[in-house]
Amino acid sequence: MGVIVALVFGVTRLQRAMLFPRDMVRPDPAVLDTPDLERWWLETSEGRVEAFFLPGDGVGADAPGPAVIFAHGKDELIDLWPRMLAPYRRMGVSLVLAEYPGYGRSEGSPSEASIAETLAALHRRVREEPAIDADRLVYHGRSLGGGAIGTLLPERPPAALVLESTFTSVPDVAAEMHVPRFLIVDRFETLEALSGWRGPTLVFHGTRDQVIPTAHGRRLAAAVPGAALVLYACGHNDLPPPGSDYWARIERLLVEAGVLGAARR
C-alpha cells in the first residue's frame, strides 16, 4: 500500500509540475506602478491570492460599466497582461486579471480545485465592485485559462465568452502525448463545461499551434450553437498575429452580446 501511495503522490506531483510551471516566471515589480491599477487580495483556503482591477475608460462607481475576467496560461502571470489587454479598457471594459494560487505574489499551491475556488472568490468580489455592471460580465480564457474559466461557467454564466488557444480537457491533451488519462488529477474539462452554455461565444486558435492542436478549438466552437471560430496562421504563443482582426472580432462579439453599444467606426 505504501508503494502505491508513493507512486500516486509522485505522479500527481509530476503532473502538476508540468501543468503549473509557476517557477518559470517571476513577478515584474514595475507593473505595480501601472496607472489606475488596483490590487485585490482574495482570501482562499490556500491563503491570499492576488488579482488586478483596472477600470475601463469612462468607468467608475458613478458610471458602472462592463468588465472582463481574464485567466492566463500556465507559464504566465497577471503581470504580463495590463498592457496586452489595454484595448479592452479603451472600449470601456474594465479588466479583472485572475492570478492562480502559488503564482507570482500569491500564496498557496495551484490545482484545479484551488484555481476554481479562487475564481469563484474573484467572481464574488467582482459582483461587489461598484464600478462594475455585473450583468455585463465577460469571461476570457487563454490556454490553461480557458479550462480555468470553464470552472465558472455552469453556475456563474457570463454575458459573453472568449476562449483562446484552449484545450477540450487536460486528459485529451495527455492522451495525444500517450499519457494515460487516469493519471491526470487536474482535468479542466472545458468541453464538458460548455455542454450547458448557449451564450455568445468566440473561439480563437492558431492553425500552427503545436501545444494545443487546432482540433481542440474546432471541437470547443462546435459545442456551442452559433459560436464563432476564428483561425489564424500562427502558433500557440504568437496569437493574435500582427495586423489581425482579433480586437475587432472581440468588439463585435461584445456589441452582439449587448455588453457594449454600437461598434465604433
DASULDA-V396154 format. One record per pair of residues at least 12 apart in sequence whose C-alpha atoms are under 10 Angstrom apart, sorted by the first residue. I is the first residue (numbers start at 1). J is the second residue. If there is no record, write none. Layout:
i: <I:I>
j: <J:J>
This chain:
i: <8:8:11:11:11:12:12:12:12:13:15:15:15:15:15:16:16:16:16:16:16:16:17:18:18:19:19:19:19:19:19:19:19:20:20:20:20:20:20:20:20:20:20:20:21:21:21:21:21:22:22:22:22:22:22:22:22:22:22:22:23:23:23:23:24:24:24:24:25:25:25:25:25:25:26:26:26:26:26:26:26:27:27:27:27:27:27:27:27:28:28:28:28:28:29:30:31:31:31:31:31:31:32:32:34:34:34:35:36:36:36:36:37:37:37:37:37:37:38:38:38:38:38:38:39:39:39:39:39:39:40:40:40:40:40:40:40:41:41:41:41:42:42:42:42:42:42:42:42:43:43:43:43:43:44:44:44:44:44:44:44:44:44:44:45:45:45:45:45:45:46:46:46:46:46:46:46:46:46:46:46:47:47:47:47:47:47:47:48:48:48:48:48:48:48:49:49:49:49:49:49:49:49:49:49:49:49:49:49:49:50:50:50:50:50:50:50:50:50:50:50:50:50:50:51:51:51:51:51:51:51:51:51:51:51:51:51:52:52:52:52:52:52:52:52:52:52:53:53:53:53:53:53:53:53:53:53:53:54:54:54:54:54:54:54:54:54:55:55:55:55:55:55:55:55:55:55:55:56:56:56:56:56:56:56:56:56:56:56:56:56:57:57:57:57:57:57:57:58:58:58:58:58:58:59:59:59:59:59:59:59:59:60:60:60:60:60:61:61:61:61:61:62:62:63:63:63:63:64:64:64:64:64:64:64:64:64:64:65:65:65:65:65:65:65:65:65:65:65:65:65:66:66:66:66:66:66:66:66:66:66:66:66:66:66:66:66:66:66:66:67:67:67:67:67:67:67:67:67:67:67:67:67:67:67:67:67:67:68:68:68:68:68:68:68:68:68:68:68:68:68:68:68:68:68:68:68:69:69:69:69:69:69:69:69:69:69:69:69:69:69:69:69:69:70:70:70:70:70:70:70:70:70:70:70:70:70:70:70:70:71:71:71:71:71:71:71:71:71:71:71:71:71:71:71:71:71:71:72:72:72:72:72:72:72:72:72:72:72:72:72:72:73:73:73:73:73:73:73:73:73:73:73:73:74:74:74:74:74:74:75:75:76:76:76:76:76:77:77:77:77:77:77:77:78:78:78:78:78:78:78:79:79:79:80:81:81:82:82:82:85:85:87:87:87:87:88:88:88:91:91:91:91:91:91:92:93:93:93:93:93:93:93:94:94:94:94:94:95:96:96:96:96:96:97:97:98:98:98:98:98:98:98:98:99:99:99:99:100:100:100:100:100:100:100:100:100:101:101:101:101:102:102:110:111:111:111:111:112:112:112:112:112:112:112:113:113:113:113:113:115:115:115:115:116:116:116:116:116:116:116:117:117:118:119:119:119:119:120:120:120:120:120:123:123:123:124:133:134:134:135:135:135:135:135:136:136:136:136:136:136:136:136:137:137:137:137:137:137:137:138:138:138:138:138:138:138:138:138:138:139:139:139:139:139:139:139:139:139:139:140:140:140:140:140:140:140:140:141:141:141:141:141:141:141:142:142:142:142:142:142:142:142:142:142:142:143:143:143:143:143:143:143:143:143:143:144:144:144:144:144:144:144:144:145:145:145:145:145:145:146:146:146:146:146:146:146:146:146:146:146:146:147:147:147:147:147:147:147:147:147:147:147:147:148:148:148:149:149:149:149:149:149:150:150:150:150:150:150:150:150:151:151:151:151:151:152:153:153:153:153:153:153:154:154:154:154:154:154:157:157:157:157:158:158:158:159:159:159:159:159:159:159:160:160:160:160:160:160:160:160:160:160:160:160:160:161:161:161:161:161:161:161:161:161:161:161:162:162:162:162:162:162:162:162:162:162:163:163:163:163:163:163:163:163:163:163:164:164:164:164:164:164:164:164:164:164:165:165:165:165:165:165:165:165:165:165:165:165:165:165:165:165:165:166:166:166:166:166:166:166:166:166:166:166:166:166:167:167:167:167:167:167:167:167:167:167:167:167:167:167:168:168:168:168:168:168:168:168:168:168:168:168:168:168:168:169:169:169:169:169:169:169:169:169:170:170:170:170:170:170:170:170:171:171:171:171:171:171:171:172:172:172:172:172:173:173:173:173:173:174:176:176:190:190:191:191:191:191:191:191:191:191:192:192:193:193:194:194:194:194:195:195:195:196:196:197:197:197:198:198:198:198:198:199:199:199:199:199:200:200:200:200:200:200:200:200:200:200:201:201:201:201:201:201:201:201:201:201:201:201:202:202:202:202:202:202:202:202:202:202:202:202:202:203:203:203:203:203:203:203:203:203:203:203:204:204:204:204:204:204:204:204:204:204:204:204:205:205:205:205:205:205:205:205:205:205:205:205:206:206:206:206:206:206:206:206:206:206:206:206:207:207:207:207:207:207:207:208:208:208:208:208:208:208:209:209:209:209:209:209:209:209:210:210:210:210:211:211:211:212:212:213:213:214:214:214:217:217:217:218:218:227:228:228:230:230:230:232:232:232:248:248:251:251:252>
j: <183:185:183:184:185:183:184:185:186:185:174:183:184:185:186:109:110:111:112:184:185:186:110:74:75:73:74:75:110:111:144:170:186:73:74:75:76:100:102:103:109:110:111:144:74:75:76:103:110:74:75:76:77:100:101:102:103:104:109:110:75:102:103:104:74:75:76:103:74:75:76:77:103:104:75:76:77:79:103:104:105:76:77:78:79:80:103:104:105:77:78:79:80:104:79:79:78:79:80:81:82:83:52:79:54:82:83:54:53:54:55:56:52:53:54:55:82:95:51:52:53:54:55:96:51:52:53:54:96:97:52:53:96:97:98:122:125:106:121:122:125:99:106:118:119:121:122:124:125:107:117:118:121:122:101:107:108:114:115:117:118:119:120:121:101:107:108:114:117:118:101:102:106:107:108:109:110:114:115:117:118:101:102:106:107:108:109:118:101:102:105:106:107:108:118:98:99:100:101:102:103:104:105:106:107:108:115:118:121:122:78:97:98:99:100:101:102:103:104:105:106:107:118:122:69:78:79:96:97:98:99:100:105:106:118:119:122:69:78:79:81:82:95:96:97:98:99:67:68:69:82:94:95:96:97:98:126:129:67:82:86:89:93:94:95:96:97:67:88:89:90:92:93:94:95:96:131:132:68:86:87:88:89:90:91:92:93:94:95:131:132:88:89:90:91:92:93:94:89:90:91:92:93:94:89:92:93:94:130:131:132:133:94:129:130:131:132:129:130:131:132:133:130:131:130:131:132:133:92:93:94:129:130:131:132:133:134:136:92:93:94:130:131:132:133:134:135:136:137:259:260:88:89:91:92:93:94:95:131:132:133:134:135:136:137:138:159:254:259:260:88:89:92:93:94:95:96:126:131:132:133:134:135:136:137:138:139:259:88:89:93:94:95:96:97:126:132:136:137:138:139:140:158:159:160:161:162:94:95:96:97:98:119:122:123:126:137:138:139:140:141:149:158:161:85:95:96:97:98:99:138:139:140:141:142:145:146:148:149:162:96:97:98:99:100:119:139:140:141:142:143:144:145:146:147:148:149:163:97:98:99:100:140:141:142:143:144:145:146:148:149:164:141:142:143:144:145:146:147:148:164:165:166:237:100:103:142:143:144:145:103:144:99:100:103:104:144:97:98:99:100:103:104:105:96:97:98:99:100:103:104:97:99:104:97:95:97:95:96:97:97:247:247:248:250:251:247:250:251:251:254:260:261:263:264:260:132:136:137:138:254:259:260:131:132:133:137:138:138:122:123:126:138:139:122:140:115:118:119:122:123:145:148:149:115:118:119:122:112:114:115:116:117:118:119:145:148:114:115:117:118:114:115:186:185:186:187:188:147:148:151:185:186:187:188:148:151:186:187:188:145:148:149:151:147:148:149:150:151:152:188:151:152:148:148:149:151:152:149:151:152:155:156:137:152:156:156:259:158:159:157:158:159:258:259:158:159:160:254:257:258:259:260:157:158:159:160:161:254:259:157:158:159:160:161:162:200:254:257:259:152:153:157:158:159:160:161:162:163:201:160:161:162:163:164:201:202:203:161:162:163:164:165:166:203:162:163:164:165:166:167:204:205:236:237:239:163:164:165:166:167:205:211:212:236:237:164:165:166:167:169:170:188:190:163:164:165:166:167:188:161:162:163:164:165:166:167:168:169:188:189:190:163:166:167:168:169:170:187:188:189:190:191:193:188:189:190:161:162:163:188:190:193:163:188:189:190:191:192:193:194:188:189:190:193:194:193:190:193:194:195:196:197:192:193:194:195:196:197:196:197:198:199:197:199:200:199:200:201:254:257:258:259:198:199:200:201:202:250:253:254:255:256:257:258:259:197:199:200:201:202:203:227:250:253:254:257:200:201:202:203:204:227:228:250:253:254:190:201:202:203:204:205:217:220:221:229:202:203:204:205:206:217:230:236:239:240:203:204:205:206:207:209:211:212:213:214:216:217:231:235:236:237:239:190:191:203:204:205:211:212:213:214:216:217:220:236:188:189:190:191:211:212:213:214:215:216:217:218:219:220:187:188:189:190:191:192:193:194:212:215:216:217:218:219:220:186:187:188:189:190:191:192:193:216:184:185:186:187:188:189:190:212:183:184:185:186:187:188:189:184:187:189:212:216:187:211:212:213:216:187:212:213:216:220:216:217:219:220:221:222:223:224:220:223:220:223:220:221:223:224:220:223:224:223:224:223:224:225:223:224:225:226:227:224:225:226:227:257:224:225:226:227:228:253:254:256:257:258:220:221:224:225:226:227:228:229:250:253:254:257:220:221:224:226:227:228:229:230:249:250:252:253:254:217:218:219:220:221:222:227:228:229:230:231:217:218:221:228:229:230:231:232:239:240:246:249:217:218:229:230:231:232:233:234:235:236:239:240:230:231:232:233:234:235:236:237:238:239:240:241:230:231:232:233:234:235:236:231:232:233:234:235:236:238:232:233:234:235:236:237:238:239:234:235:236:237:235:236:237:235:236:235:236:231:235:236:229:230:231:230:231:253:249:253:245:246:249:244:245:246:263:264:263:264:264>
